[in-house]
């Protein structure tokens, strides 16, 4: 099983962005959960489009992965303070 590390950051507009260190995927949303959902959707779409186009993609994207989320320090402090 592949471990994907993702960092969640507070965006300047008040929402959240998330990006992976080892996979090149991103997501965004008004809440942390929306950002996580957006990231998972981006990964799902990568598989779908790759299959449609007959392009190879990392095999772990078929479900052999787990995502470990970390908040950057500023976002953690803001989130913990609410």
N, C-alpha and C positions, 0 to 999 in steps of 0.2 A: 504494500500500500504506500502510495506517495503522500508525503506531507507537504502541503502548500501553505506558506506563511504569507499572511495578508496584514497590511497595516491600515488602520482606520484613522483618518484625520478629519478634523473640523474644517470645513470650507469657509471662505470669507463671506459667503452669502448666508451662513448659519446652518447649512446642511452638512452632509458628511460625504467624504470620498473614501474609497478603499482601493488599494492596489496590491498586487502580488509581487513578491520579490523574485520568485523563480518561475514565473509563467507568463508574465506580460499581460495580465488581465486587470481590468479596472471596473469599478461600479460607483454609483453615486445615488444619494437619496436624501430626503428631508430628515430622516432618522437613521440611526445606526442599523436598525433591522432592514430598512429599505435599501440602504447601501449594500448590505450583505446579500439581500435578494437580487439586487442588480448585478452584483459580481457573479453569483451563481447562474443567472440568466445569460450573462455574457459568455460564460464557459459552455453552457448548454447550446447556445447559438453557434459557437465555434465548431462544435461537433456536428451540428446539423448542416451547416454550410459546407464544412469539409467533406461530409459524406455526399452531399448533393453534387459537389464539384469533383469528387473522386480524388481529393487531396488528403495526404496523410496528416494525421494529428496525433498528439501524444496518447498512447493507449490508456493511460491512467484516467483520461477524461471520460471514459466509459463507466466510471464509477469507482475506480480503484484509488481514491484519494480522500484525504480529510483536510479541512481547512482550519488552520490555527489563526485566530484573529488576535491582533494586538492593537491597542490604542496608542497613538503617539502621546507623549507626556502631556502636552498642552490639552489635547482632547480628553485624556483621562482625568485630568484635574477639573476640567469644566464639567464632565459627565458625573464625576463623583460628588461634585459640589451641588448638584441639583437634586 
